[in-house]
């Protein structure tokens, strides 16, 4: 399958989702531009949009080339009142937002920053999903705070809640690019390694291909990422779902499927790794013999 830029016919997001098309989202901004030296950790305010617009544009272009269909604005923590963050950790707040946005007459997508335990008031994921759909959201799901596996568990619970209530909605997932099986209800911000010691938790491209396939099998058609989700992770989503989408992203011109480019390596033992079987079954080591695989959340 040759890499191309994408389907030529322009459609709205609901048209795409209703026809069963996969919509690939973008990935991490604040954590990524902080690592590149353009944002100060702590307040996480996106002053880079003004101070270093070329750096922000570059990251947008990298996500676009990797296969993203949707570019979200870099505005997290950019509200007027004390630079407040823009998370929906409470179903009630999310419902208010949906009700206000419905007045615009445009499709409303609402994702919550929750895990399998539900929101901060103990509203279950299934109940959250029902509330969002009844409020008028056409697309619902989860974003941030939790890793791929945990986010998909939450999506499954939301789906079950909708089914029990006899409701339907398009599903959206944007997980972290980090593995977080040990975090509590508050997500990765409660882990001792947040935000400067998360690198050992970074998902591989193969982890993300698995995430994309499992999300698709759950019925999710808007699939992207949040903090820690780099352009190569987005490319992994686009490549895994290329058979369904019918094309590869431009960035795949420089990436062999399942490591196939390694068959040109000078070392025979590296050439032997140019198979799907090898990468699907690899258990990657952290290289940190005295570090635990899991940690205890501070809260």
N, C-alpha and C positions, 0 to 999 in steps of 0.2 A: 504494500500500500504506500503510494508516494505521498510525501508531505505536501499539503496544500494549505492555503490560508483559512479555508473554511467554506461553508455553504454560501452560495451567492445570494439566495433569496433572503431579504430582510423580513424578520418577523418579530413581533413583540414577545416578551417573556412568557406571557400566558399562552399565546399561540404555540410557542415552542413546547412548553410543558404539556399542554393539552394534546399535542400530537405525539407525545412520548419521546421527544428529543431530549438529549442530555445537554444541560447547560453547565459549563465549567466556570466556577467562580475564580476569584484571585486569591492571594494569600496574605502573608504577614507584611505589615508596614512598620508600626512603631518599633517592635523588637528588632526588625531587620535594619531599619535606618539608624537605630541606636548603635548597633554593632558596626555600622559603616561610619559612625562619627557625626551624625547629623541631628540627633535628638538626645536630650538629657533624661536618663532614667529617673523615675520618681513621680514627677507630675505627668510625664509622658505626653507633654503638649507638642502638637505637630508644627512647631515653628519652622521646620524645614521647608514647608510649602512656600513660605515667604523668603527665608534666608538662603535656601539651596533648592530652588524649584527644579533645576536640571537633575538633581539626584533623585527627586521624587518621580519626575518624568521617566528617568531611566528605569526605575523599578517597575513602573507601570508597563513600560515597553517590554521588559523581561517577562512579566506575567502574560502579556498579550502574545508574545512570541512562543511562550511555553504552552499556550492553548486556551487561555482564559477567554470566555465570551463576555464576561461582565467585569467592568472596572469600578470598584467602589471608591468613593471619595475619601481622601486621607484627612478625616475630620474628627477622629476619636479624641476626646478630651479637649474639644475646641468650642464648647458652649460658652456663653457670655458670663454665666454665674459661677465664678470661682473655678473655671475650667473643669467642670464636673465631667466625670466619665459617662459613657453612653452604654450602659449595660442594662439588660432587663433581667433582673434576678427575682422579680416579683411578678406573678401573673397579672395582678391588678394593674400595675403600671403599664405592662405590655398591652393590656386590653384598652386602657385609656388612649394609648398611642395609636392603636389600630382604629379606634372610633374617630379620632381626629383626622387621621390620614385618609380615611374613607371619604371624608368630605371633599377631598381633592378630585374625586372621580377617577383616580388612577388605581391600578392593581396594587394591593398591599401585601408585602412579604414581611413576616414578623418572626424573628428567631429569638430564643431565650438563652441566657447564659446559665444553664442548669445541667446537672448530671442526673443519674438514675434516682437519686433521693428526692428530686423535685426542687421547688423554689424555696426561698428563705422563710416562707410561711408554711412550709410542709405541704404545699399543693403538689400533688403527684404529677409526673410528666404527662400522663394520660389526661388528667383534669386540665392541665395547662393547655394542651392541644385543643381540647373541646372549647375552652373559654376563648381562645384566639380565633377559632373558626366561627364560633357564634358571634363574635364581635365584628367579623367581616373579612378576616385575612384569607387571601387566596393561596398563599404559600406560607408554610410554618416549618419550624425546625429548631435547631440549636446551633450556637456558635461559641467558640472560645472556651477558656477555662479547663477543658478536659481533652484528653488525647483521643485518637481515632477509635480504639475499641470501646472506650467508655461512652463516647458520643453516639456511637451506633447502638449501644444498649439503650440509651435514652430515646433515640429515634424509634426503636422497636416498641418501647413502652408508650410513646405518643401515638404510634400507629394503632396499637391495641386499644387505647382509649377512644380514638376516633371510631374504630370499628364497633366497639361496644355501644357507642352513642348513635350509630347509624350515620356518621358524618364522613365527608371526604375532603381532602385538601392535597395540594401538591406539597412535596416534602423537600426540605433543604437542610444540608449539613455542612458546617464549616468548623472542623475540629482544629485543635492545636497540632503543630508539627512535632510534638513531644509525646512520649509515652508517660502516662500518669496513672497507673493502676493503684498507686498508694495514696492518692490525694483524697481528701474528705469532701464534704459538701461544698466547701468554698473553692474547690479546684486548685489549680497549680500555684496560685498566689500564696497559699498556705504552706507550700513545700519549702524546706530550709534552703534549697538551691535557687529559689526564685529571687531576682531574675538573672543573676550573673553566673549561676552554676548549673544551667539546664542542658548544656551541650551533650553530656553523656546520654541524655534521654532522646536525642534527635531521631526521628523515624527515618529509616532508609527509604530509598525510592521504591524498593520492593514492598515494604510495609504499606506504602501509600497505594501501590497498585492493588494490593489486597483490600485495603480500605475502600477504594473506589468500586471494586467488584462487589463487595459485601453491601455497600450502600445501594448500589444499583439493584441488587437482588432483594433488598428490603423495600424497593419501590421508590427510592430517592432519585430524583432527576436533576436537582440542582446540587452539585457537589463541588466544594471548594475547601479553603482552609483559612486559618486565622493565625495567631501568633506562632512564630517558628516555622511557618509553612513557606518554604523557599520556591523560587521558580521551577527548580527541577522536580519538586514535589507536584506542582501543578502539571508539569509535563507527564509525570507518571500517571496522573488521573486521565489525561487526554490520550495517552498511549494505551492504557488498559481498556478504555472504552472506545478506542478507535473503530472496532468492528461495528459497534452500535451507531457511532457518529458518522462513519463512512469516510473519514479522513484523519490524517495525522497533523500535528501542529508544525510550524516551521522549525522549531527547535529540535525536532526529531531528525532533521538532516544531519545532525552531529551526534546522534545517539543510536546505537544499534539495539534492536529489540532484545531484551533479556541478556544484555552483555555481549551480543554477537560480534561487536567490533573487536573484542579481545582475541578473536581468531587470527588477527594479524600481529599479535604480540610476539616479541622475540623469544620469550621464555615459554617452553612447552607446558609447564605446570599452570601458567597463567592462561594460556590458550585453552586449557582443559576446562576453564571456568566459563567459557562462552556458551553456557546452556541455561535454559530456564530451570531445569531440575536443580542445578547447583545453587542458584540464587534463591529459589523458593525454599530450599531446605537449610540454608545457612543460618547458624545461630551466632550472630556477631558478638565478638568480645569487646569489652570496654577498654581493655588495656590498663585497668586500675585494680590491681590485685588486692589492695587493702580497703577498697570501697564497697559498701553494701549495694545490692541491686535495688533495694527499696529504702525509703526513708519514712520518718514519722512526721506528719503535718504538725505545724506549730499550734494549730487550733483544732 
